[in-house]
Amino acid sequence: MTAVMSTPSSVLDSLNLSTGKKVRLQRLMYQFGPGNGKLMILPIDQGLEHGPVDFFDDNNNVMACADPEFQYKLAMAGGFSAIALQIGLAEKYYHQYAGKVPLVLKLNGKTCIPSDDEAFSPLNATVEDAVRLGADAVGYTLFVGSPRQDEDLAQFREVRREAEKYGMPIIMWAYPRGKDIDKKGGKNSLYAVQYAARVGAELGADIVKVNYPEISEAKRSTYPSPYNELQYTALEAAQSVVNAAGSKTKVIFSGGSKVSHDELYGNVHTAFQSGAIGLIFGRNMWQRPMDEAVDITKNVHEIFGQY
């Protein structure tokens, strides 16, 4: 029997998307990057979220990645599906790369100077800005469990309304934060990450970006039931996160801080074996020399092709 190959329309049709969202996601998932319905996004919002510290090497020297041109060039040379950044770096640099690498415009963000106990990211841009700049998606960070969650939910409601108006896909950076999350095992616990994935689906995100979940024996007593009794492998935990988002909200996993090549490639395999549609790699890519980063992306593309 001849196998029936999935087409872009058949996969995207199942997500119940508006025409505008479907067109933009088809560009991201099929016309750029690895293609075949997968996403590999290069973010450079860390300069706002973490400060310039991410641009220093182990000897405290400023690296080439401090200049945003580095990330734009890497996004092109590495064949990324899109580059994700704040409006200042989009308005100042993107015109040179428009049509060559898709844009995900981050709409909100904050510095890391205040404590995360009451985390909240105010809007710095609008969906209309994203349309004007030619973006194919917008990104929104929502802090699940923060004491300021009510403000966050109300702010996201307006973003979702504008995104529907303009046919703009929403990628939610769903991040558990706050003292109440800390009391229940921490921001990377399976409980917190799984909850965050579900929140993204419940609130209308098209794609949810989450961290890999962890189950720590040292923290097990702090997990709420039934998480304090679950005996999941890393893959099973990741699968449970993907399943929590449901079939019509897709999940991508964060690359996180810089790790070894073997761990990075292992994370890529885990992501796809769990049912996620891709990854968002920042520091794991642009904190390396350009040649090394491009070589890694080529290897990651090969892994993508296995799924």
Secondary structure, DSSP 8 states (H G I E B T S, - for coil): -------HHHHHHTT---HHHHHHHHIIIIISTTBTTBEEEEE--HHHHT-GGGGB-TTS-B-GGGSHHHHHHHHHHTT-SEEEE-HHHHHHHGGGTTTTS-EEEE-B---SSS-GGG----BSS-HHHHHHHT-SEEEEEEEET-TTHHHHHHHHHHHHHHHHHHT--EEEEEEE-SHHHHTTT-TTBHHHHHHHHHHHHHHT-SEEEE---B--TTTGGGS-TTTTT----HHHHHHHHHHHH-SSSEEEEE--S---HHHHHHHHHHHHHHT--EEE-SHHHHTS-HHHHHHHHHHHHHHHTT-
